[in-house]
């Protein structure tokens, strides 16, 4: 008799709008292919993100166990989304570095850094280093940081 080899946990990374998860793509196919009921995830996700402004993209890491149960962790919205919202623009520069499409103040950068510091992968970094990386992202999107 051979022992059954147990499958390892599967990680699925999705970018889902807050409060608007539905079993349609990208959620349905990503979870359905792994045997998880996407409707269960959608209900739990929408309950967990109901305090966030709708249409805010929320990076989510879903851990699917071999018995088809799942857990998920939500992270803070992408830095580019937060910067574009703070600058009041819809789209970044088509030629970043030469074209400037908006401005944000250092106060905005600091507030975004405080929000991003809540992520587990950034907890060990200082607020100053997170601010530095946010300023770099702003430059790559075509947003000028004013003092």
N, C-alpha and C positions, 0 to 999 in steps of 0.2 A: 504494500500500500504506500502510495506516495502522498506526502502532505500537500494540501492545497496551498499554493502560493498566494499569500494575501496581497492585494493591490495596495499601493501606497496612496497617500492622500494626494489629491489633485488641486492645484491652485489655479483659479481663473481670475484674471484681472479685467475689470470692465469700467467704463466711464459712463455713468448713468445720471440723468437729470434728476435733481432732488424732487421727491414726491411724485415723480412721473414714471416710475418703473412699470413696465407692462410686459406681458409674455411675447411681445413682438421683438424683432431684431433690435439690438444685439443680445438682449437678455435671453429670450426663448431658445434660439439655436445653441447658444453657448452652454446653457444648463441642460437643455433637453438631450443633447448629444452625450451627456454624462449621466443621464438617468435621474436627474433631479427635477422635481415639480417646480417649474418656473413661477407658478402662481403663488406658491408658499413664499418664495424669495421676494416676490414683488410686494406682497402684503407686509412682510417684516421690514423691508427696505423703506417703503413709503411711510410706515409708522415711525421708523427711526429718523427719517429725514424731513418730517413734516414741519419742524421748526426752522428749516433752511428755506430761503427764498426759492420759489419754483424756477425751473430752468437753469439752476446753478449746477454745473457738471460736478459730480462727486466721484472721485476714483474709489473703487471698491475692490477688495481682494476677498474672493470667496474660496473657502477651503472645503472641498468635497471629500467626505470620508468614504471608505470602501462600502459601508452599509447604506450609501446614498443620502446620508444626512449631511447637513452643511452648517457652517458658521461663516459669518462675514464681518469684515472690518471696513469702516468707511474712513476716508482720509480727507484732508482739507482740499478745496478746489485747486486746480492748477494755478501756478503763479501768473501765467500769461492772462488767464481769465480775470484774476483779481486786479492786475495792473490795468487791463483794458477797461474794466468797470470803473476803477478809480479815475482814469483819464477821461472817461466818458466817450470812448470810441468803440466801434463795432469790429474793426479790422485793423491789424497791424500794418506796418509800412511794407510796401512792395519792394523797396530798396533800403533795408535797414542799414544804419550807419551813415547814410547820406540824406535820407528823408526822415523828417520828424513829423509824426502824426498827432502827438499829444504831449501833455505835461503832467507830471505828478510831483507832489512835494515830498520832502524827506519824512514828513509826518505820515503820509500815506504809506511810504516804504516801511516805516517803523511799525505801523498797525498791521500791515500784511505779514511782516516778520513775526510779530507776536502771535498771529493766527497760525502761521506755518510752523512755529516752534512746538505746537501741540502734536504734530505728527511724530510717531514713534521713531522714525529714521532720522529726525532732526533734533530730538530732545537733547542730545549730547553736545550740540553746537551752541556757540554763544550767539546772542542776538545780533551782535556786530557782524559776525561772519555771515549770518543769514541775510542781513541787510545788504552786504556786499554782493552776494549772489543774486539778490532781487534786482539790484541796480544793473548787474550784468544782463539779466533777462530783459529788463526794460530797454536797454540799448539794442538788444537783438530784435526787439519787437518794433523799435522806432519811437519809443517814448523817452522824452527827456526828463531827467530828475532835476528839479530846481530846488535851490537851498532857501 
